[in-house]
Amino acid sequence: MPKIKRGSLLSLEEYARRRDEIRKQAMKLKRIRKVFIGPDMTLHFESEETMRYQIQEVLRVEKTFDEAGIQDELDAYNPLIPDGNNLKCTQMIEFPDEEERALRLAELVGIENRTYIQVQGFERVYAIADEDLERSNQEKTSAVHFSRFNFSAEMITAIKQATPIAVGVDHPNYNFHVDEIDPETQGSLTADFV
């Protein structure tokens, strides 16, 4: 899949002019590409479009216009764009109450490695999490993880043929799954494969 290049980004001025329409489309896409697993976890499947929106928003908020700053954002977000044979997501573990969050994150060490996608008729594909830096330790996991799921050519063919996809987590302290993701979500994810 193509990565975002400096020349394809809008200037701060142009982005400001078009932001409302871009934001509306980005929010719709993000909603379609979101999967809830149980009451406290959400997978936000990333794409070139979601990462382009994120980069443009960061540049706008931070008022970044210098080449080095723009390149830093490209370097940070381009790795989250799928590569044509995988899906990538931001995994959010959400507990609104701060005390509960601290307690639960301590109970969920390693959860990022127990998150999976399963194409019907195939084995589970477990997440490869946090390749950029370690976000967990022996005392607690992070509330945010960046994960990649690699698929075989046979699995990709099945996904493109609308074979149902399940997602889940089989951690001892958080065991939930979705038997079949929404067809609209699957259709959007299919576009991530070459």
MODELLER restraints for C-alpha pairs under 7 A, 6 or more apart:
rsr = mdl.restraints
at = mdl.atoms
rsr.add(forms.Gaussian(group=physical.xy_distance, feature=features.Distance(at['CA:1:A'], at['CA:82:A']), mean=6.56, stdev=0.5))
rsr.add(forms.Gaussian(group=physical.xy_distance, feature=features.Distance(at['CA:1:A'], at['CA:83:A']), mean=5.07, stdev=0.5))
rsr.add(forms.Gaussian(group=physical.xy_distance, feature=features.Distance(at['CA:1:A'], at['CA:84:A']), mean=5.40, stdev=0.5))
rsr.add(forms.Gaussian(group=physical.xy_distance, feature=features.Distance(at['CA:3:A'], at['CA:78:A']), mean=5.93, stdev=0.5))
rsr.add(forms.Gaussian(group=physical.xy_distance, feature=features.Distance(at['CA:4:A'], at['CA:52:A']), mean=6.96, stdev=0.5))
rsr.add(forms.Gaussian(group=physical.xy_distance, feature=features.Distance(at['CA:4:A'], at['CA:74:A']), mean=6.94, stdev=0.5))
rsr.add(forms.Gaussian(group=physical.xy_distance, feature=features.Distance(at['CA:4:A'], at['CA:78:A']), mean=6.50, stdev=0.5))
rsr.add(forms.Gaussian(group=physical.xy_distance, feature=features.Distance(at['CA:12:A'], at['CA:60:A']), mean=6.16, stdev=0.5))
rsr.add(forms.Gaussian(group=physical.xy_distance, feature=features.Distance(at['CA:26:A'], at['CA:50:A']), mean=6.39, stdev=0.5))
rsr.add(forms.Gaussian(group=physical.xy_distance, feature=features.Distance(at['CA:26:A'], at['CA:53:A']), mean=6.67, stdev=0.5))
rsr.add(forms.Gaussian(group=physical.xy_distance, feature=features.Distance(at['CA:30:A'], at['CA:50:A']), mean=6.93, stdev=0.5))
rsr.add(forms.Gaussian(group=physical.xy_distance, feature=features.Distance(at['CA:32:A'], at['CA:184:A']), mean=6.73, stdev=0.5))
rsr.add(forms.Gaussian(group=physical.xy_distance, feature=features.Distance(at['CA:32:A'], at['CA:185:A']), mean=5.28, stdev=0.5))
rsr.add(forms.Gaussian(group=physical.xy_distance, feature=features.Distance(at['CA:33:A'], at['CA:44:A']), mean=6.07, stdev=0.5))
rsr.add(forms.Gaussian(group=physical.xy_distance, feature=features.Distance(at['CA:33:A'], at['CA:45:A']), mean=5.36, stdev=0.5))
rsr.add(forms.Gaussian(group=physical.xy_distance, feature=features.Distance(at['CA:33:A'], at['CA:185:A']), mean=5.40, stdev=0.5))
rsr.add(forms.Gaussian(group=physical.xy_distance, feature=features.Distance(at['CA:33:A'], at['CA:188:A']), mean=6.86, stdev=0.5))
rsr.add(forms.Gaussian(group=physical.xy_distance, feature=features.Distance(at['CA:34:A'], at['CA:42:A']), mean=6.81, stdev=0.5))
rsr.add(forms.Gaussian(group=physical.xy_distance, feature=features.Distance(at['CA:34:A'], at['CA:43:A']), mean=5.75, stdev=0.5))
rsr.add(forms.Gaussian(group=physical.xy_distance, feature=features.Distance(at['CA:34:A'], at['CA:44:A']), mean=4.68, stdev=0.5))
rsr.add(forms.Gaussian(group=physical.xy_distance, feature=features.Distance(at['CA:34:A'], at['CA:45:A']), mean=6.28, stdev=0.5))
rsr.add(forms.Gaussian(group=physical.xy_distance, feature=features.Distance(at['CA:35:A'], at['CA:42:A']), mean=5.65, stdev=0.5))
rsr.add(forms.Gaussian(group=physical.xy_distance, feature=features.Distance(at['CA:35:A'], at['CA:43:A']), mean=5.17, stdev=0.5))
rsr.add(forms.Gaussian(group=physical.xy_distance, feature=features.Distance(at['CA:35:A'], at['CA:44:A']), mean=6.64, stdev=0.5))
rsr.add(forms.Gaussian(group=physical.xy_distance, feature=features.Distance(at['CA:36:A'], at['CA:42:A']), mean=4.42, stdev=0.5))
rsr.add(forms.Gaussian(group=physical.xy_distance, feature=features.Distance(at['CA:36:A'], at['CA:43:A']), mean=6.36, stdev=0.5))
rsr.add(forms.Gaussian(group=physical.xy_distance, feature=features.Distance(at['CA:37:A'], at['CA:168:A']), mean=6.23, stdev=0.5))
rsr.add(forms.Gaussian(group=physical.xy_distance, feature=features.Distance(at['CA:37:A'], at['CA:176:A']), mean=6.11, stdev=0.5))
rsr.add(forms.Gaussian(group=physical.xy_distance, feature=features.Distance(at['CA:37:A'], at['CA:177:A']), mean=5.92, stdev=0.5))
rsr.add(forms.Gaussian(group=physical.xy_distance, feature=features.Distance(at['CA:37:A'], at['CA:178:A']), mean=6.53, stdev=0.5))
rsr.add(forms.Gaussian(group=physical.xy_distance, feature=features.Distance(at['CA:38:A'], at['CA:176:A']), mean=5.33, stdev=0.5))
rsr.add(forms.Gaussian(group=physical.xy_distance, feature=features.Distance(at['CA:38:A'], at['CA:177:A']), mean=6.93, stdev=0.5))
rsr.add(forms.Gaussian(group=physical.xy_distance, feature=features.Distance(at['CA:40:A'], at['CA:93:A']), mean=5.62, stdev=0.5))
rsr.add(forms.Gaussian(group=physical.xy_distance, feature=features.Distance(at['CA:40:A'], at['CA:94:A']), mean=5.14, stdev=0.5))
rsr.add(forms.Gaussian(group=physical.xy_distance, feature=features.Distance(at['CA:40:A'], at['CA:95:A']), mean=6.55, stdev=0.5))
rsr.add(forms.Gaussian(group=physical.xy_distance, feature=features.Distance(at['CA:41:A'], at['CA:92:A']), mean=5.58, stdev=0.5))
rsr.add(forms.Gaussian(group=physical.xy_distance, feature=features.Distance(at['CA:41:A'], at['CA:93:A']), mean=4.58, stdev=0.5))
rsr.add(forms.Gaussian(group=physical.xy_distance, feature=features.Distance(at['CA:41:A'], at['CA:94:A']), mean=6.16, stdev=0.5))
rsr.add(forms.Gaussian(group=physical.xy_distance, feature=features.Distance(at['CA:42:A'], at['CA:91:A']), mean=5.92, stdev=0.5))
rsr.add(forms.Gaussian(group=physical.xy_distance, feature=features.Distance(at['CA:42:A'], at['CA:92:A']), mean=5.20, stdev=0.5))
rsr.add(forms.Gaussian(group=physical.xy_distance, feature=features.Distance(at['CA:42:A'], at['CA:93:A']), mean=6.68, stdev=0.5))
rsr.add(forms.Gaussian(group=physical.xy_distance, feature=features.Distance(at['CA:43:A'], at['CA:89:A']), mean=6.02, stdev=0.5))
rsr.add(forms.Gaussian(group=physical.xy_distance, feature=features.Distance(at['CA:43:A'], at['CA:90:A']), mean=5.84, stdev=0.5))
rsr.add(forms.Gaussian(group=physical.xy_distance, feature=features.Distance(at['CA:43:A'], at['CA:91:A']), mean=4.65, stdev=0.5))
rsr.add(forms.Gaussian(group=physical.xy_distance, feature=features.Distance(at['CA:43:A'], at['CA:92:A']), mean=6.37, stdev=0.5))
rsr.add(forms.Gaussian(group=physical.xy_distance, feature=features.Distance(at['CA:44:A'], at['CA:89:A']), mean=5.19, stdev=0.5))
rsr.add(forms.Gaussian(group=physical.xy_distance, feature=features.Distance(at['CA:44:A'], at['CA:90:A']), mean=5.07, stdev=0.5))
rsr.add(forms.Gaussian(group=physical.xy_distance, feature=features.Distance(at['CA:44:A'], at['CA:91:A']), mean=6.34, stdev=0.5))
rsr.add(forms.Gaussian(group=physical.xy_distance, feature=features.Distance(at['CA:45:A'], at['CA:88:A']), mean=5.79, stdev=0.5))
rsr.add(forms.Gaussian(group=physical.xy_distance, feature=features.Distance(at['CA:45:A'], at['CA:89:A']), mean=4.11, stdev=0.5))
rsr.add(forms.Gaussian(group=physical.xy_distance, feature=features.Distance(at['CA:45:A'], at['CA:90:A']), mean=6.46, stdev=0.5))
rsr.add(forms.Gaussian(group=physical.xy_distance, feature=features.Distance(at['CA:46:A'], at['CA:80:A']), mean=6.57, stdev=0.5))
rsr.add(forms.Gaussian(group=physical.xy_distance, feature=features.Distance(at['CA:46:A'], at['CA:81:A']), mean=6.21, stdev=0.5))
rsr.add(forms.Gaussian(group=physical.xy_distance, feature=features.Distance(at['CA:46:A'], at['CA:88:A']), mean=5.76, stdev=0.5))
rsr.add(forms.Gaussian(group=physical.xy_distance, feature=features.Distance(at['CA:46:A'], at['CA:89:A']), mean=5.25, stdev=0.5))
rsr.add(forms.Gaussian(group=physical.xy_distance, feature=features.Distance(at['CA:47:A'], at['CA:81:A']), mean=5.13, stdev=0.5))
rsr.add(forms.Gaussian(group=physical.xy_distance, feature=features.Distance(at['CA:47:A'], at['CA:82:A']), mean=6.32, stdev=0.5))
rsr.add(forms.Gaussian(group=physical.xy_distance, feature=features.Distance(at['CA:48:A'], at['CA:81:A']), mean=5.50, stdev=0.5))
rsr.add(forms.Gaussian(group=physical.xy_distance, feature=features.Distance(at['CA:51:A'], at['CA:77:A']), mean=6.22, stdev=0.5))
rsr.add(forms.Gaussian(group=physical.xy_distance, feature=features.Distance(at['CA:51:A'], at['CA:81:A']), mean=6.97, stdev=0.5))
rsr.add(forms.Gaussian(group=physical.xy_distance, feature=features.Distance(at['CA:55:A'], at['CA:73:A']), mean=6.25, stdev=0.5))
rsr.add(forms.Gaussian(group=physical.xy_distance, feature=features.Distance(at['CA:64:A'], at['CA:70:A']), mean=6.64, stdev=0.5))
rsr.add(forms.Gaussian(group=physical.xy_distance, feature=features.Distance(at['CA:80:A'], at['CA:88:A']), mean=6.10, stdev=0.5))
rsr.add(forms.Gaussian(group=physical.xy_distance, feature=features.Distance(at['CA:81:A'], at['CA:88:A']), mean=6.68, stdev=0.5))
rsr.add(forms.Gaussian(group=physical.xy_distance, feature=features.Distance(at['CA:82:A'], at['CA:88:A']), mean=5.59, stdev=0.5))
rsr.add(forms.Gaussian(group=physical.xy_distance, feature=features.Distance(at['CA:82:A'], at['CA:192:A']), mean=6.25, stdev=0.5))
rsr.add(forms.Gaussian(group=physical.xy_distance, feature=features.Distance(at['CA:84:A'], at['CA:192:A']), mean=5.83, stdev=0.5))
rsr.add(forms.Gaussian(group=physical.xy_distance, feature=features.Distance(at['CA:84:A'], at['CA:193:A']), mean=4.29, stdev=0.5))
rsr.add(forms.Gaussian(group=physical.xy_distance, feature=features.Distance(at['CA:84:A'], at['CA:194:A']), mean=4.72, stdev=0.5))
rsr.add(forms.Gaussian(group=physical.xy_distance, feature=features.Distance(at['CA:85:A'], at['CA:150:A']), mean=6.25, stdev=0.5))
rsr.add(forms.Gaussian(group=physical.xy_distance, feature=features.Distance(at['CA:85:A'], at['CA:151:A']), mean=5.95, stdev=0.5))
rsr.add(forms.Gaussian(group=physical.xy_distance, feature=features.Distance(at['CA:85:A'], at['CA:193:A']), mean=5.55, stdev=0.5))
rsr.add(forms.Gaussian(group=physical.xy_distance, feature=features.Distance(at['CA:85:A'], at['CA:194:A']), mean=6.79, stdev=0.5))
rsr.add(forms.Gaussian(group=physical.xy_distance, feature=features.Distance(at['CA:86:A'], at['CA:148:A']), mean=6.68, stdev=0.5))
rsr.add(forms.Gaussian(group=physical.xy_distance, feature=features.Distance(at['CA:86:A'], at['CA:149:A']), mean=5.36, stdev=0.5))
rsr.add(forms.Gaussian(group=physical.xy_distance, feature=features.Distance(at['CA:86:A'], at['CA:150:A']), mean=4.45, stdev=0.5))
rsr.add(forms.Gaussian(group=physical.xy_distance, feature=features.Distance(at['CA:86:A'], at['CA:151:A']), mean=5.75, stdev=0.5))
rsr.add(forms.Gaussian(group=physical.xy_distance, feature=features.Distance(at['CA:86:A'], at['CA:193:A']), mean=6.99, stdev=0.5))
rsr.add(forms.Gaussian(group=physical.xy_distance, feature=features.Distance(at['CA:87:A'], at['CA:148:A']), mean=5.81, stdev=0.5))
rsr.add(forms.Gaussian(group=physical.xy_distance, feature=features.Distance(at['CA:87:A'], at['CA:149:A']), mean=5.26, stdev=0.5))
rsr.add(forms.Gaussian(group=physical.xy_distance, feature=features.Distance(at['CA:87:A'], at['CA:150:A']), mean=6.83, stdev=0.5))
rsr.add(forms.Gaussian(group=physical.xy_distance, feature=features.Distance(at['CA:87:A'], at['CA:192:A']), mean=6.94, stdev=0.5))
rsr.add(forms.Gaussian(group=physical.xy_distance, feature=features.Distance(at['CA:88:A'], at['CA:147:A']), mean=5.58, stdev=0.5))
rsr.add(forms.Gaussian(group=physical.xy_distance, feature=features.Distance(at['CA:88:A'], at['CA:148:A']), mean=4.43, stdev=0.5))
rsr.add(forms.Gaussian(group=physical.xy_distance, feature=features.Distance(at['CA:88:A'], at['CA:149:A']), mean=6.33, stdev=0.5))
rsr.add(forms.Gaussian(group=physical.xy_distance, feature=features.Distance(at['CA:89:A'], at['CA:146:A']), mean=5.89, stdev=0.5))
rsr.add(forms.Gaussian(group=physical.xy_distance, feature=features.Distance(at['CA:89:A'], at['CA:147:A']), mean=5.35, stdev=0.5))
rsr.add(forms.Gaussian(group=physical.xy_distance, feature=features.Distance(at['CA:89:A'], at['CA:148:A']), mean=6.58, stdev=0.5))
rsr.add(forms.Gaussian(group=physical.xy_distance, feature=features.Distance(at['CA:90:A'], at['CA:144:A']), mean=6.90, stdev=0.5))
rsr.add(forms.Gaussian(group=physical.xy_distance, feature=features.Distance(at['CA:90:A'], at['CA:145:A']), mean=5.83, stdev=0.5))
rsr.add(forms.Gaussian(group=physical.xy_distance, feature=features.Distance(at['CA:90:A'], at['CA:146:A']), mean=4.71, stdev=0.5))
rsr.add(forms.Gaussian(group=physical.xy_distance, feature=features.Distance(at['CA:90:A'], at['CA:147:A']), mean=6.38, stdev=0.5))
rsr.add(forms.Gaussian(group=physical.xy_distance, feature=features.Distance(at['CA:91:A'], at['CA:144:A']), mean=5.61, stdev=0.5))
rsr.add(forms.Gaussian(group=physical.xy_distance, feature=features.Distance(at['CA:91:A'], at['CA:145:A']), mean=4.97, stdev=0.5))
rsr.add(forms.Gaussian(group=physical.xy_distance, feature=features.Distance(at['CA:91:A'], at['CA:146:A']), mean=6.05, stdev=0.5))
rsr.add(forms.Gaussian(group=physical.xy_distance, feature=features.Distance(at['CA:91:A'], at['CA:147:A']), mean=6.98, stdev=0.5))
rsr.add(forms.Gaussian(group=physical.xy_distance, feature=features.Distance(at['CA:92:A'], at['CA:143:A']), mean=5.77, stdev=0.5))
rsr.add(forms.Gaussian(group=physical.xy_distance, feature=features.Distance(at['CA:92:A'], at['CA:144:A']), mean=4.81, stdev=0.5))
rsr.add(forms.Gaussian(group=physical.xy_distance, feature=features.Distance(at['CA:92:A'], at['CA:145:A']), mean=6.70, stdev=0.5))
rsr.add(forms.Gaussian(group=physical.xy_distance, feature=features.Distance(at['CA:93:A'], at['CA:143:A']), mean=4.75, stdev=0.5))
rsr.add(forms.Gaussian(group=physical.xy_distance, feature=features.Distance(at['CA:93:A'], at['CA:144:A']), mean=6.37, stdev=0.5))
rsr.add(forms.Gaussian(group=physical.xy_distance, feature=features.Distance(at['CA:94:A'], at['CA:143:A']), mean=6.63, stdev=0.5))
rsr.add(forms.Gaussian(group=physical.xy_distance, feature=features.Distance(at['CA:95:A'], at['CA:101:A']), mean=5.04, stdev=0.5))
rsr.add(forms.Gaussian(group=physical.xy_distance, feature=features.Distance(at['CA:105:A'], at['CA:140:A']), mean=5.24, stdev=0.5))
rsr.add(forms.Gaussian(group=physical.xy_distance, feature=features.Distance(at['CA:105:A'], at['CA:141:A']), mean=5.31, stdev=0.5))
rsr.add(forms.Gaussian(group=physical.xy_distance, feature=features.Distance(at['CA:105:A'], at['CA:142:A']), mean=6.78, stdev=0.5))
rsr.add(forms.Gaussian(group=physical.xy_distance, feature=features.Distance(at['CA:106:A'], at['CA:139:A']), mean=5.65, stdev=0.5))
rsr.add(forms.Gaussian(group=physical.xy_distance, feature=features.Distance(at['CA:106:A'], at['CA:140:A']), mean=4.00, stdev=0.5))
rsr.add(forms.Gaussian(group=physical.xy_distance, feature=features.Distance(at['CA:106:A'], at['CA:141:A']), mean=6.38, stdev=0.5))
rsr.add(forms.Gaussian(group=physical.xy_distance, feature=features.Distance(at['CA:107:A'], at['CA:173:A']), mean=6.67, stdev=0.5))
rsr.add(forms.Gaussian(group=physical.xy_distance, feature=features.Distance(at['CA:108:A'], at['CA:140:A']), mean=6.89, stdev=0.5))
rsr.add(forms.Gaussian(group=physical.xy_distance, feature=features.Distance(at['CA:108:A'], at['CA:141:A']), mean=6.24, stdev=0.5))
rsr.add(forms.Gaussian(group=physical.xy_distance, feature=features.Distance(at['CA:108:A'], at['CA:173:A']), mean=6.33, stdev=0.5))
rsr.add(forms.Gaussian(group=physical.xy_distance, feature=features.Distance(at['CA:109:A'], at['CA:136:A']), mean=6.78, stdev=0.5))
rsr.add(forms.Gaussian(group=physical.xy_distance, feature=features.Distance(at['CA:109:A'], at['CA:138:A']), mean=6.74, stdev=0.5))
rsr.add(forms.Gaussian(group=physical.xy_distance, feature=features.Distance(at['CA:109:A'], at['CA:140:A']), mean=5.25, stdev=0.5))
rsr.add(forms.Gaussian(group=physical.xy_distance, feature=features.Distance(at['CA:109:A'], at['CA:141:A']), mean=4.73, stdev=0.5))
rsr.add(forms.Gaussian(group=physical.xy_distance, feature=features.Distance(at['CA:110:A'], at['CA:141:A']), mean=6.67, stdev=0.5))
rsr.add(forms.Gaussian(group=physical.xy_distance, feature=features.Distance(at['CA:111:A'], at['CA:171:A']), mean=5.76, stdev=0.5))
rsr.add(forms.Gaussian(group=physical.xy_distance, feature=features.Distance(at['CA:112:A'], at['CA:127:A']), mean=6.88, stdev=0.5))
rsr.add(forms.Gaussian(group=physical.xy_distance, feature=features.Distance(at['CA:112:A'], at['CA:129:A']), mean=6.14, stdev=0.5))
rsr.add(forms.Gaussian(group=physical.xy_distance, feature=features.Distance(at['CA:112:A'], at['CA:145:A']), mean=6.75, stdev=0.5))
rsr.add(forms.Gaussian(group=physical.xy_distance, feature=features.Distance(at['CA:113:A'], at['CA:126:A']), mean=6.55, stdev=0.5))
rsr.add(forms.Gaussian(group=physical.xy_distance, feature=features.Distance(at['CA:113:A'], at['CA:127:A']), mean=5.59, stdev=0.5))
rsr.add(forms.Gaussian(group=physical.xy_distance, feature=features.Distance(at['CA:113:A'], at['CA:128:A']), mean=6.59, stdev=0.5))
rsr.add(forms.Gaussian(group=physical.xy_distance, feature=features.Distance(at['CA:113:A'], at['CA:129:A']), mean=6.43, stdev=0.5))
rsr.add(forms.Gaussian(group=physical.xy_distance, feature=features.Distance(at['CA:114:A'], at['CA:126:A']), mean=6.42, stdev=0.5))
rsr.add(forms.Gaussian(group=physical.xy_distance, feature=features.Distance(at['CA:114:A'], at['CA:169:A']), mean=5.49, stdev=0.5))
rsr.add(forms.Gaussian(group=physical.xy_distance, feature=features.Distance(at['CA:114:A'], at['CA:170:A']), mean=5.56, stdev=0.5))
rsr.add(forms.Gaussian(group=physical.xy_distance, feature=features.Distance(at['CA:114:A'], at['CA:171:A']), mean=5.66, stdev=0.5))
rsr.add(forms.Gaussian(group=physical.xy_distance, feature=features.Distance(at['CA:115:A'], at['CA:126:A']), mean=5.75, stdev=0.5))
rsr.add(forms.Gaussian(group=physical.xy_distance, feature=features.Distance(at['CA:115:A'], at['CA:127:A']), mean=5.74, stdev=0.5))
rsr.add(forms.Gaussian(group=physical.xy_distance, feature=features.Distance(at['CA:115:A'], at['CA:168:A']), mean=5.78, stdev=0.5))
rsr.add(forms.Gaussian(group=physical.xy_distance, feature=features.Distance(at['CA:115:A'], at['CA:169:A']), mean=4.34, stdev=0.5))
rsr.add(forms.Gaussian(group=physical.xy_distance, feature=features.Distance(at['CA:115:A'], at['CA:170:A']), mean=6.75, stdev=0.5))
rsr.add(forms.Gaussian(group=physical.xy_distance, feature=features.Distance(at['CA:116:A'], at['CA:124:A']), mean=6.07, stdev=0.5))
rsr.add(forms.Gaussian(group=physical.xy_distance, feature=features.Distance(at['CA:116:A'], at['CA:125:A']), mean=5.34, stdev=0.5))
rsr.add(forms.Gaussian(group=physical.xy_distance, feature=features.Distance(at['CA:116:A'], at['CA:126:A']), mean=4.24, stdev=0.5))
rsr.add(forms.Gaussian(group=physical.xy_distance, feature=features.Distance(at['CA:116:A'], at['CA:127:A']), mean=5.83, stdev=0.5))
rsr.add(forms.Gaussian(group=physical.xy_distance, feature=features.Distance(at['CA:116:A'], at['CA:167:A']), mean=5.68, stdev=0.5))
rsr.add(forms.Gaussian(group=physical.xy_distance, feature=features.Distance(at['CA:116:A'], at['CA:168:A']), mean=5.40, stdev=0.5))
rsr.add(forms.Gaussian(group=physical.xy_distance, feature=features.Distance(at['CA:116:A'], at['CA:169:A']), mean=6.14, stdev=0.5))
rsr.add(forms.Gaussian(group=physical.xy_distance, feature=features.Distance(at['CA:117:A'], at['CA:124:A']), mean=5.79, stdev=0.5))
rsr.add(forms.Gaussian(group=physical.xy_distance, feature=features.Distance(at['CA:117:A'], at['CA:125:A']), mean=5.28, stdev=0.5))
rsr.add(forms.Gaussian(group=physical.xy_distance, feature=features.Distance(at['CA:117:A'], at['CA:126:A']), mean=6.56, stdev=0.5))
rsr.add(forms.Gaussian(group=physical.xy_distance, feature=features.Distance(at['CA:117:A'], at['CA:165:A']), mean=6.90, stdev=0.5))
rsr.add(forms.Gaussian(group=physical.xy_distance, feature=features.Distance(at['CA:117:A'], at['CA:166:A']), mean=5.76, stdev=0.5))
rsr.add(forms.Gaussian(group=physical.xy_distance, feature=features.Distance(at['CA:117:A'], at['CA:167:A']), mean=4.42, stdev=0.5))
rsr.add(forms.Gaussian(group=physical.xy_distance, feature=features.Distance(at['CA:117:A'], at['CA:168:A']), mean=6.56, stdev=0.5))
rsr.add(forms.Gaussian(group=physical.xy_distance, feature=features.Distance(at['CA:118:A'], at['CA:124:A']), mean=4.46, stdev=0.5))
rsr.add(forms.Gaussian(group=physical.xy_distance, feature=features.Distance(at['CA:118:A'], at['CA:125:A']), mean=6.01, stdev=0.5))
rsr.add(forms.Gaussian(group=physical.xy_distance, feature=features.Distance(at['CA:118:A'], at['CA:165:A']), mean=5.66, stdev=0.5))
rsr.add(forms.Gaussian(group=physical.xy_distance, feature=features.Distance(at['CA:118:A'], at['CA:166:A']), mean=5.05, stdev=0.5))
rsr.add(forms.Gaussian(group=physical.xy_distance, feature=features.Distance(at['CA:118:A'], at['CA:167:A']), mean=6.14, stdev=0.5))
rsr.add(forms.Gaussian(group=physical.xy_distance, feature=features.Distance(at['CA:119:A'], at['CA:155:A']), mean=6.63, stdev=0.5))
rsr.add(forms.Gaussian(group=physical.xy_distance, feature=features.Distance(at['CA:119:A'], at['CA:159:A']), mean=6.99, stdev=0.5))
rsr.add(forms.Gaussian(group=physical.xy_distance, feature=features.Distance(at['CA:119:A'], at['CA:163:A']), mean=6.81, stdev=0.5))
rsr.add(forms.Gaussian(group=physical.xy_distance, feature=features.Distance(at['CA:119:A'], at['CA:164:A']), mean=6.16, stdev=0.5))
rsr.add(forms.Gaussian(group=physical.xy_distance, feature=features.Distance(at['CA:119:A'], at['CA:165:A']), mean=4.56, stdev=0.5))
rsr.add(forms.Gaussian(group=physical.xy_distance, feature=features.Distance(at['CA:119:A'], at['CA:166:A']), mean=6.37, stdev=0.5))
rsr.add(forms.Gaussian(group=physical.xy_distance, feature=features.Distance(at['CA:120:A'], at['CA:163:A']), mean=6.29, stdev=0.5))
rsr.add(forms.Gaussian(group=physical.xy_distance, feature=features.Distance(at['CA:120:A'], at['CA:164:A']), mean=5.62, stdev=0.5))
rsr.add(forms.Gaussian(group=physical.xy_distance, feature=features.Distance(at['CA:120:A'], at['CA:165:A']), mean=6.04, stdev=0.5))
rsr.add(forms.Gaussian(group=physical.xy_distance, feature=features.Distance(at['CA:125:A'], at['CA:149:A']), mean=6.34, stdev=0.5))
rsr.add(forms.Gaussian(group=physical.xy_distance, feature=features.Distance(at['CA:126:A'], at['CA:149:A']), mean=6.45, stdev=0.5))
rsr.add(forms.Gaussian(group=physical.xy_distance, feature=features.Distance(at['CA:127:A'], at['CA:147:A']), mean=5.61, stdev=0.5))
rsr.add(forms.Gaussian(group=physical.xy_distance, feature=features.Distance(at['CA:127:A'], at['CA:148:A']), mean=5.51, stdev=0.5))
rsr.add(forms.Gaussian(group=physical.xy_distance, feature=features.Distance(at['CA:127:A'], at['CA:149:A']), mean=5.11, stdev=0.5))
rsr.add(forms.Gaussian(group=physical.xy_distance, feature=features.Distance(at['CA:128:A'], at['CA:147:A']), mean=5.46, stdev=0.5))
rsr.add(forms.Gaussian(group=physical.xy_distance, feature=features.Distance(at['CA:128:A'], at['CA:148:A']), mean=5.13, stdev=0.5))
rsr.add(forms.Gaussian(group=physical.xy_distance, feature=features.Distance(at['CA:128:A'], at['CA:149:A']), mean=6.37, stdev=0.5))
rsr.add(forms.Gaussian(group=physical.xy_distance, feature=features.Distance(at['CA:129:A'], at['CA:145:A']), mean=6.51, stdev=0.5))
rsr.add(forms.Gaussian(group=physical.xy_distance, feature=features.Distance(at['CA:129:A'], at['CA:146:A']), mean=5.65, stdev=0.5))
rsr.add(forms.Gaussian(group=physical.xy_distance, feature=features.Distance(at['CA:129:A'], at['CA:147:A']), mean=4.22, stdev=0.5))
rsr.add(forms.Gaussian(group=physical.xy_distance, feature=features.Distance(at['CA:129:A'], at['CA:148:A']), mean=6.36, stdev=0.5))
rsr.add(forms.Gaussian(group=physical.xy_distance, feature=features.Distance(at['CA:130:A'], at['CA:145:A']), mean=5.96, stdev=0.5))
rsr.add(forms.Gaussian(group=physical.xy_distance, feature=features.Distance(at['CA:130:A'], at['CA:146:A']), mean=5.13, stdev=0.5))
rsr.add(forms.Gaussian(group=physical.xy_distance, feature=features.Distance(at['CA:130:A'], at['CA:147:A']), mean=6.13, stdev=0.5))
rsr.add(forms.Gaussian(group=physical.xy_distance, feature=features.Distance(at['CA:135:A'], at['CA:141:A']), mean=6.55, stdev=0.5))
rsr.add(forms.Gaussian(group=physical.xy_distance, feature=features.Distance(at['CA:135:A'], at['CA:142:A']), mean=5.51, stdev=0.5))
rsr.add(forms.Gaussian(group=physical.xy_distance, feature=features.Distance(at['CA:136:A'], at['CA:142:A']), mean=5.66, stdev=0.5))
rsr.add(forms.Gaussian(group=physical.xy_distance, feature=features.Distance(at['CA:159:A'], at['CA:190:A']), mean=6.63, stdev=0.5))
rsr.add(forms.Gaussian(group=physical.xy_distance, feature=features.Distance(at['CA:160:A'], at['CA:190:A']), mean=5.82, stdev=0.5))
rsr.add(forms.Gaussian(group=physical.xy_distance, feature=features.Distance(at['CA:164:A'], at['CA:180:A']), mean=5.73, stdev=0.5))
rsr.add(forms.Gaussian(group=physical.xy_distance, feature=features.Distance(at['CA:165:A'], at['CA:180:A']), mean=5.26, stdev=0.5))
rsr.add(forms.Gaussian(group=physical.xy_distance, feature=features.Distance(at['CA:165:A'], at['CA:181:A']), mean=5.94, stdev=0.5))
rsr.add(forms.Gaussian(group=physical.xy_distance, feature=features.Distance(at['CA:166:A'], at['CA:178:A']), mean=5.52, stdev=0.5))
rsr.add(forms.Gaussian(group=physical.xy_distance, feature=features.Distance(at['CA:166:A'], at['CA:179:A']), mean=4.71, stdev=0.5))
rsr.add(forms.Gaussian(group=physical.xy_distance, feature=features.Distance(at['CA:166:A'], at['CA:180:A']), mean=4.64, stdev=0.5))
rsr.add(forms.Gaussian(group=physical.xy_distance, feature=features.Distance(at['CA:166:A'], at['CA:181:A']), mean=6.05, stdev=0.5))
rsr.add(forms.Gaussian(group=physical.xy_distance, feature=features.Distance(at['CA:167:A'], at['CA:177:A']), mean=5.64, stdev=0.5))
rsr.add(forms.Gaussian(group=physical.xy_distance, feature=features.Distance(at['CA:167:A'], at['CA:178:A']), mean=5.34, stdev=0.5))
rsr.add(forms.Gaussian(group=physical.xy_distance, feature=features.Distance(at['CA:167:A'], at['CA:179:A']), mean=6.89, stdev=0.5))
rsr.add(forms.Gaussian(group=physical.xy_distance, feature=features.Distance(at['CA:168:A'], at['CA:176:A']), mean=5.63, stdev=0.5))
rsr.add(forms.Gaussian(group=physical.xy_distance, feature=features.Distance(at['CA:168:A'], at['CA:177:A']), mean=3.81, stdev=0.5))
rsr.add(forms.Gaussian(group=physical.xy_distance, feature=features.Distance(at['CA:168:A'], at['CA:178:A']), mean=6.05, stdev=0.5))
rsr.add(forms.Gaussian(group=physical.xy_distance, feature=features.Distance(at['CA:169:A'], at['CA:175:A']), mean=5.37, stdev=0.5))
rsr.add(forms.Gaussian(group=physical.xy_distance, feature=features.Distance(at['CA:169:A'], at['CA:176:A']), mean=5.51, stdev=0.5))
rsr.add(forms.Gaussian(group=physical.xy_distance, feature=features.Distance(at['CA:169:A'], at['CA:177:A']), mean=6.18, stdev=0.5))
rsr.add(forms.Gaussian(group=physical.xy_distance, feature=features.Distance(at['CA:170:A'], at['CA:176:A']), mean=6.81, stdev=0.5))
